[in-house]
Amino acid sequence: DEMAAHGLVGGYAMNPLEYPPLGFVWLWLSATLADVAGVHAFYGIKTGLLLFLLATTVILYRQAGRDAGSIFFYYVALLLSALALSYLDIYLAPFLLLAFAAWRRERWQTGLLLFAIAVLTKYSAIIMAPFVLLYFLSMQRQRSAALLPVALQAVWPSLLLVMALLLVFGREPLDALGRAFGHSDLSANALNFNWVQTRLIQLWLSGRDLLQAYNMDSQLLRNPPLWAIALARALFGVFYLLALAMFWRRQRGFEDFLLFSLLGHLAYFMFNIGVHENHLFLSMLLVMALAHANPAYRLLAINVCLISSLNLFAFHSYNGNLPDLWRGVAVSGWEGANAWMNGGPPFDFRLLLAFVNVLFFFSLWFAVWRQGKS
């Protein structure tokens, strides 16, 4: 409505969110085409999401050697996020998958431009930037090429795109990037280490003013203790930096680039604060590309896709509503011994999923570490 009333740039500036401008461009195009077709913007946006989902599926199909079984599984995994729940992550998927394909062939300029489009569609992809840099440096070191000319040749189209968007949208994209780093909830519906932390803190607070401690509907911990924030950020920093260090030490090419990017992003999902339920989408794309590069990782791809889908379903089912299976207590008040877990008897099933997810991360980390030792 705001873009319709104030134009694309004005509507974007009026939404003080954490999204880069290209995400709004795709939304604006969908709504504009719906208006031309004489249908409600809802159908235009859904159609746009479907087109991006189909484009992603076609790219996966071609990159996977036309493995129809795997592609159908990936399509279903992406379907819940992209079309059923209408998350905007699918907008970056085709560009990021094509960037992976370009980097595999060492087409740096094309890959970086596609990566820039993905980042400017949704900032979540920016967490991969240090791994992209190390991959580029390692490849150039192996080729003994002059670094500066190659780097300038690779990066100038991406810089032009960033400059053009800043000229059009002003400083709002930079403000949005700052807001993206400003989430304060310990866990924002992500079934991870901080979801477990949240429940333990809430149990410790039992008997105090729980209604002020966290939101009634989503059960998120507002203004968590500083020690909990410090612990979460420390764990994220340690595992993320270790993933970078291990990647730089091994430097075995494209497959390791995807694997350690996945470890770094999973470290973000499992330990950082302010992580949302849809933030495993990037891990799904990474592990899909990894399974295509090496079929030995197919089981890992299945597991990551299932974890991501279960996290979405646990909060929004298939239609955006909290599943009745663990709806919890009524908004009218805290009733029942298990109200603090928002799950009713016998316990919050999501807490079990969070434990499993953390154990999965540590088992994957240990397996990769042992692989490097062998």
C-alpha angles and dihedrals in degrees: 000000000000092000089048091051100038105021130250098296095041093046091050092051091050092060108075093198134126099258126117118233102258091065087060090046091059091047091048092050091050093049092044093052090047089053091050090050091049097241132119117278088242091070092044092053093046090049091050091051090049092052091051089047091051091046089051091049092051091050091049090048093053094043093047094058091255093296097169096188095055093043093052090053092049091047092054091047091052093041094070093053100036106038110011096046097020099225112171095226090099088070091072097041101086093046094048094047090049089048089055090051091049093049091049087060090041093244092149100172094053093042095050092048091052090046090051090052090051093049092046088051093052125357094219091088092063090082087075093059097095091051091049089052094049091047091052092048093048093050092049091048090053090051093045087225126160101267104206099052092045092048093049091048091050099046107039098087090051092049091050090053092051092047092048092052092047090051090052101039101029121213095327093099089056091048089049090052089053091051090051088065093046104075110133104185112110090226122002098203093305113137096225143109091299092053086059090045090051093054093047092050091048090051089051089051092052110134092028128092097299094169089067094043099067143358116282097222104040099024092226120160111241118206096001120202115281092239090058091050091047092049092049095047092045093053091047092048094048097049094040093051091044089054089053092047094048091048093050091048095051101037096175097152138252099348093055090046090059094041096052093040085056091050091049093050093045088052087056093049096045100044116014120097123246094031115156131215094254096051094097089073091093090051089054092055092046094050092045090055090044092053089051091050091049121012089206086080095059093103089051089051091052092050095049092047091050092048091050093047094047091050091054094043093048091065106024108020110206096307107043098268128115106259112256089226091079105011092138129200126350120264089245092081151313108295128168134027093271098050092111089066094048090223108095119217129019097006144299106292089203090065089060090049090052091053091049092049093053091048089049091054093051092046091051091047091050091048092052091046091051090047089057091049094052 
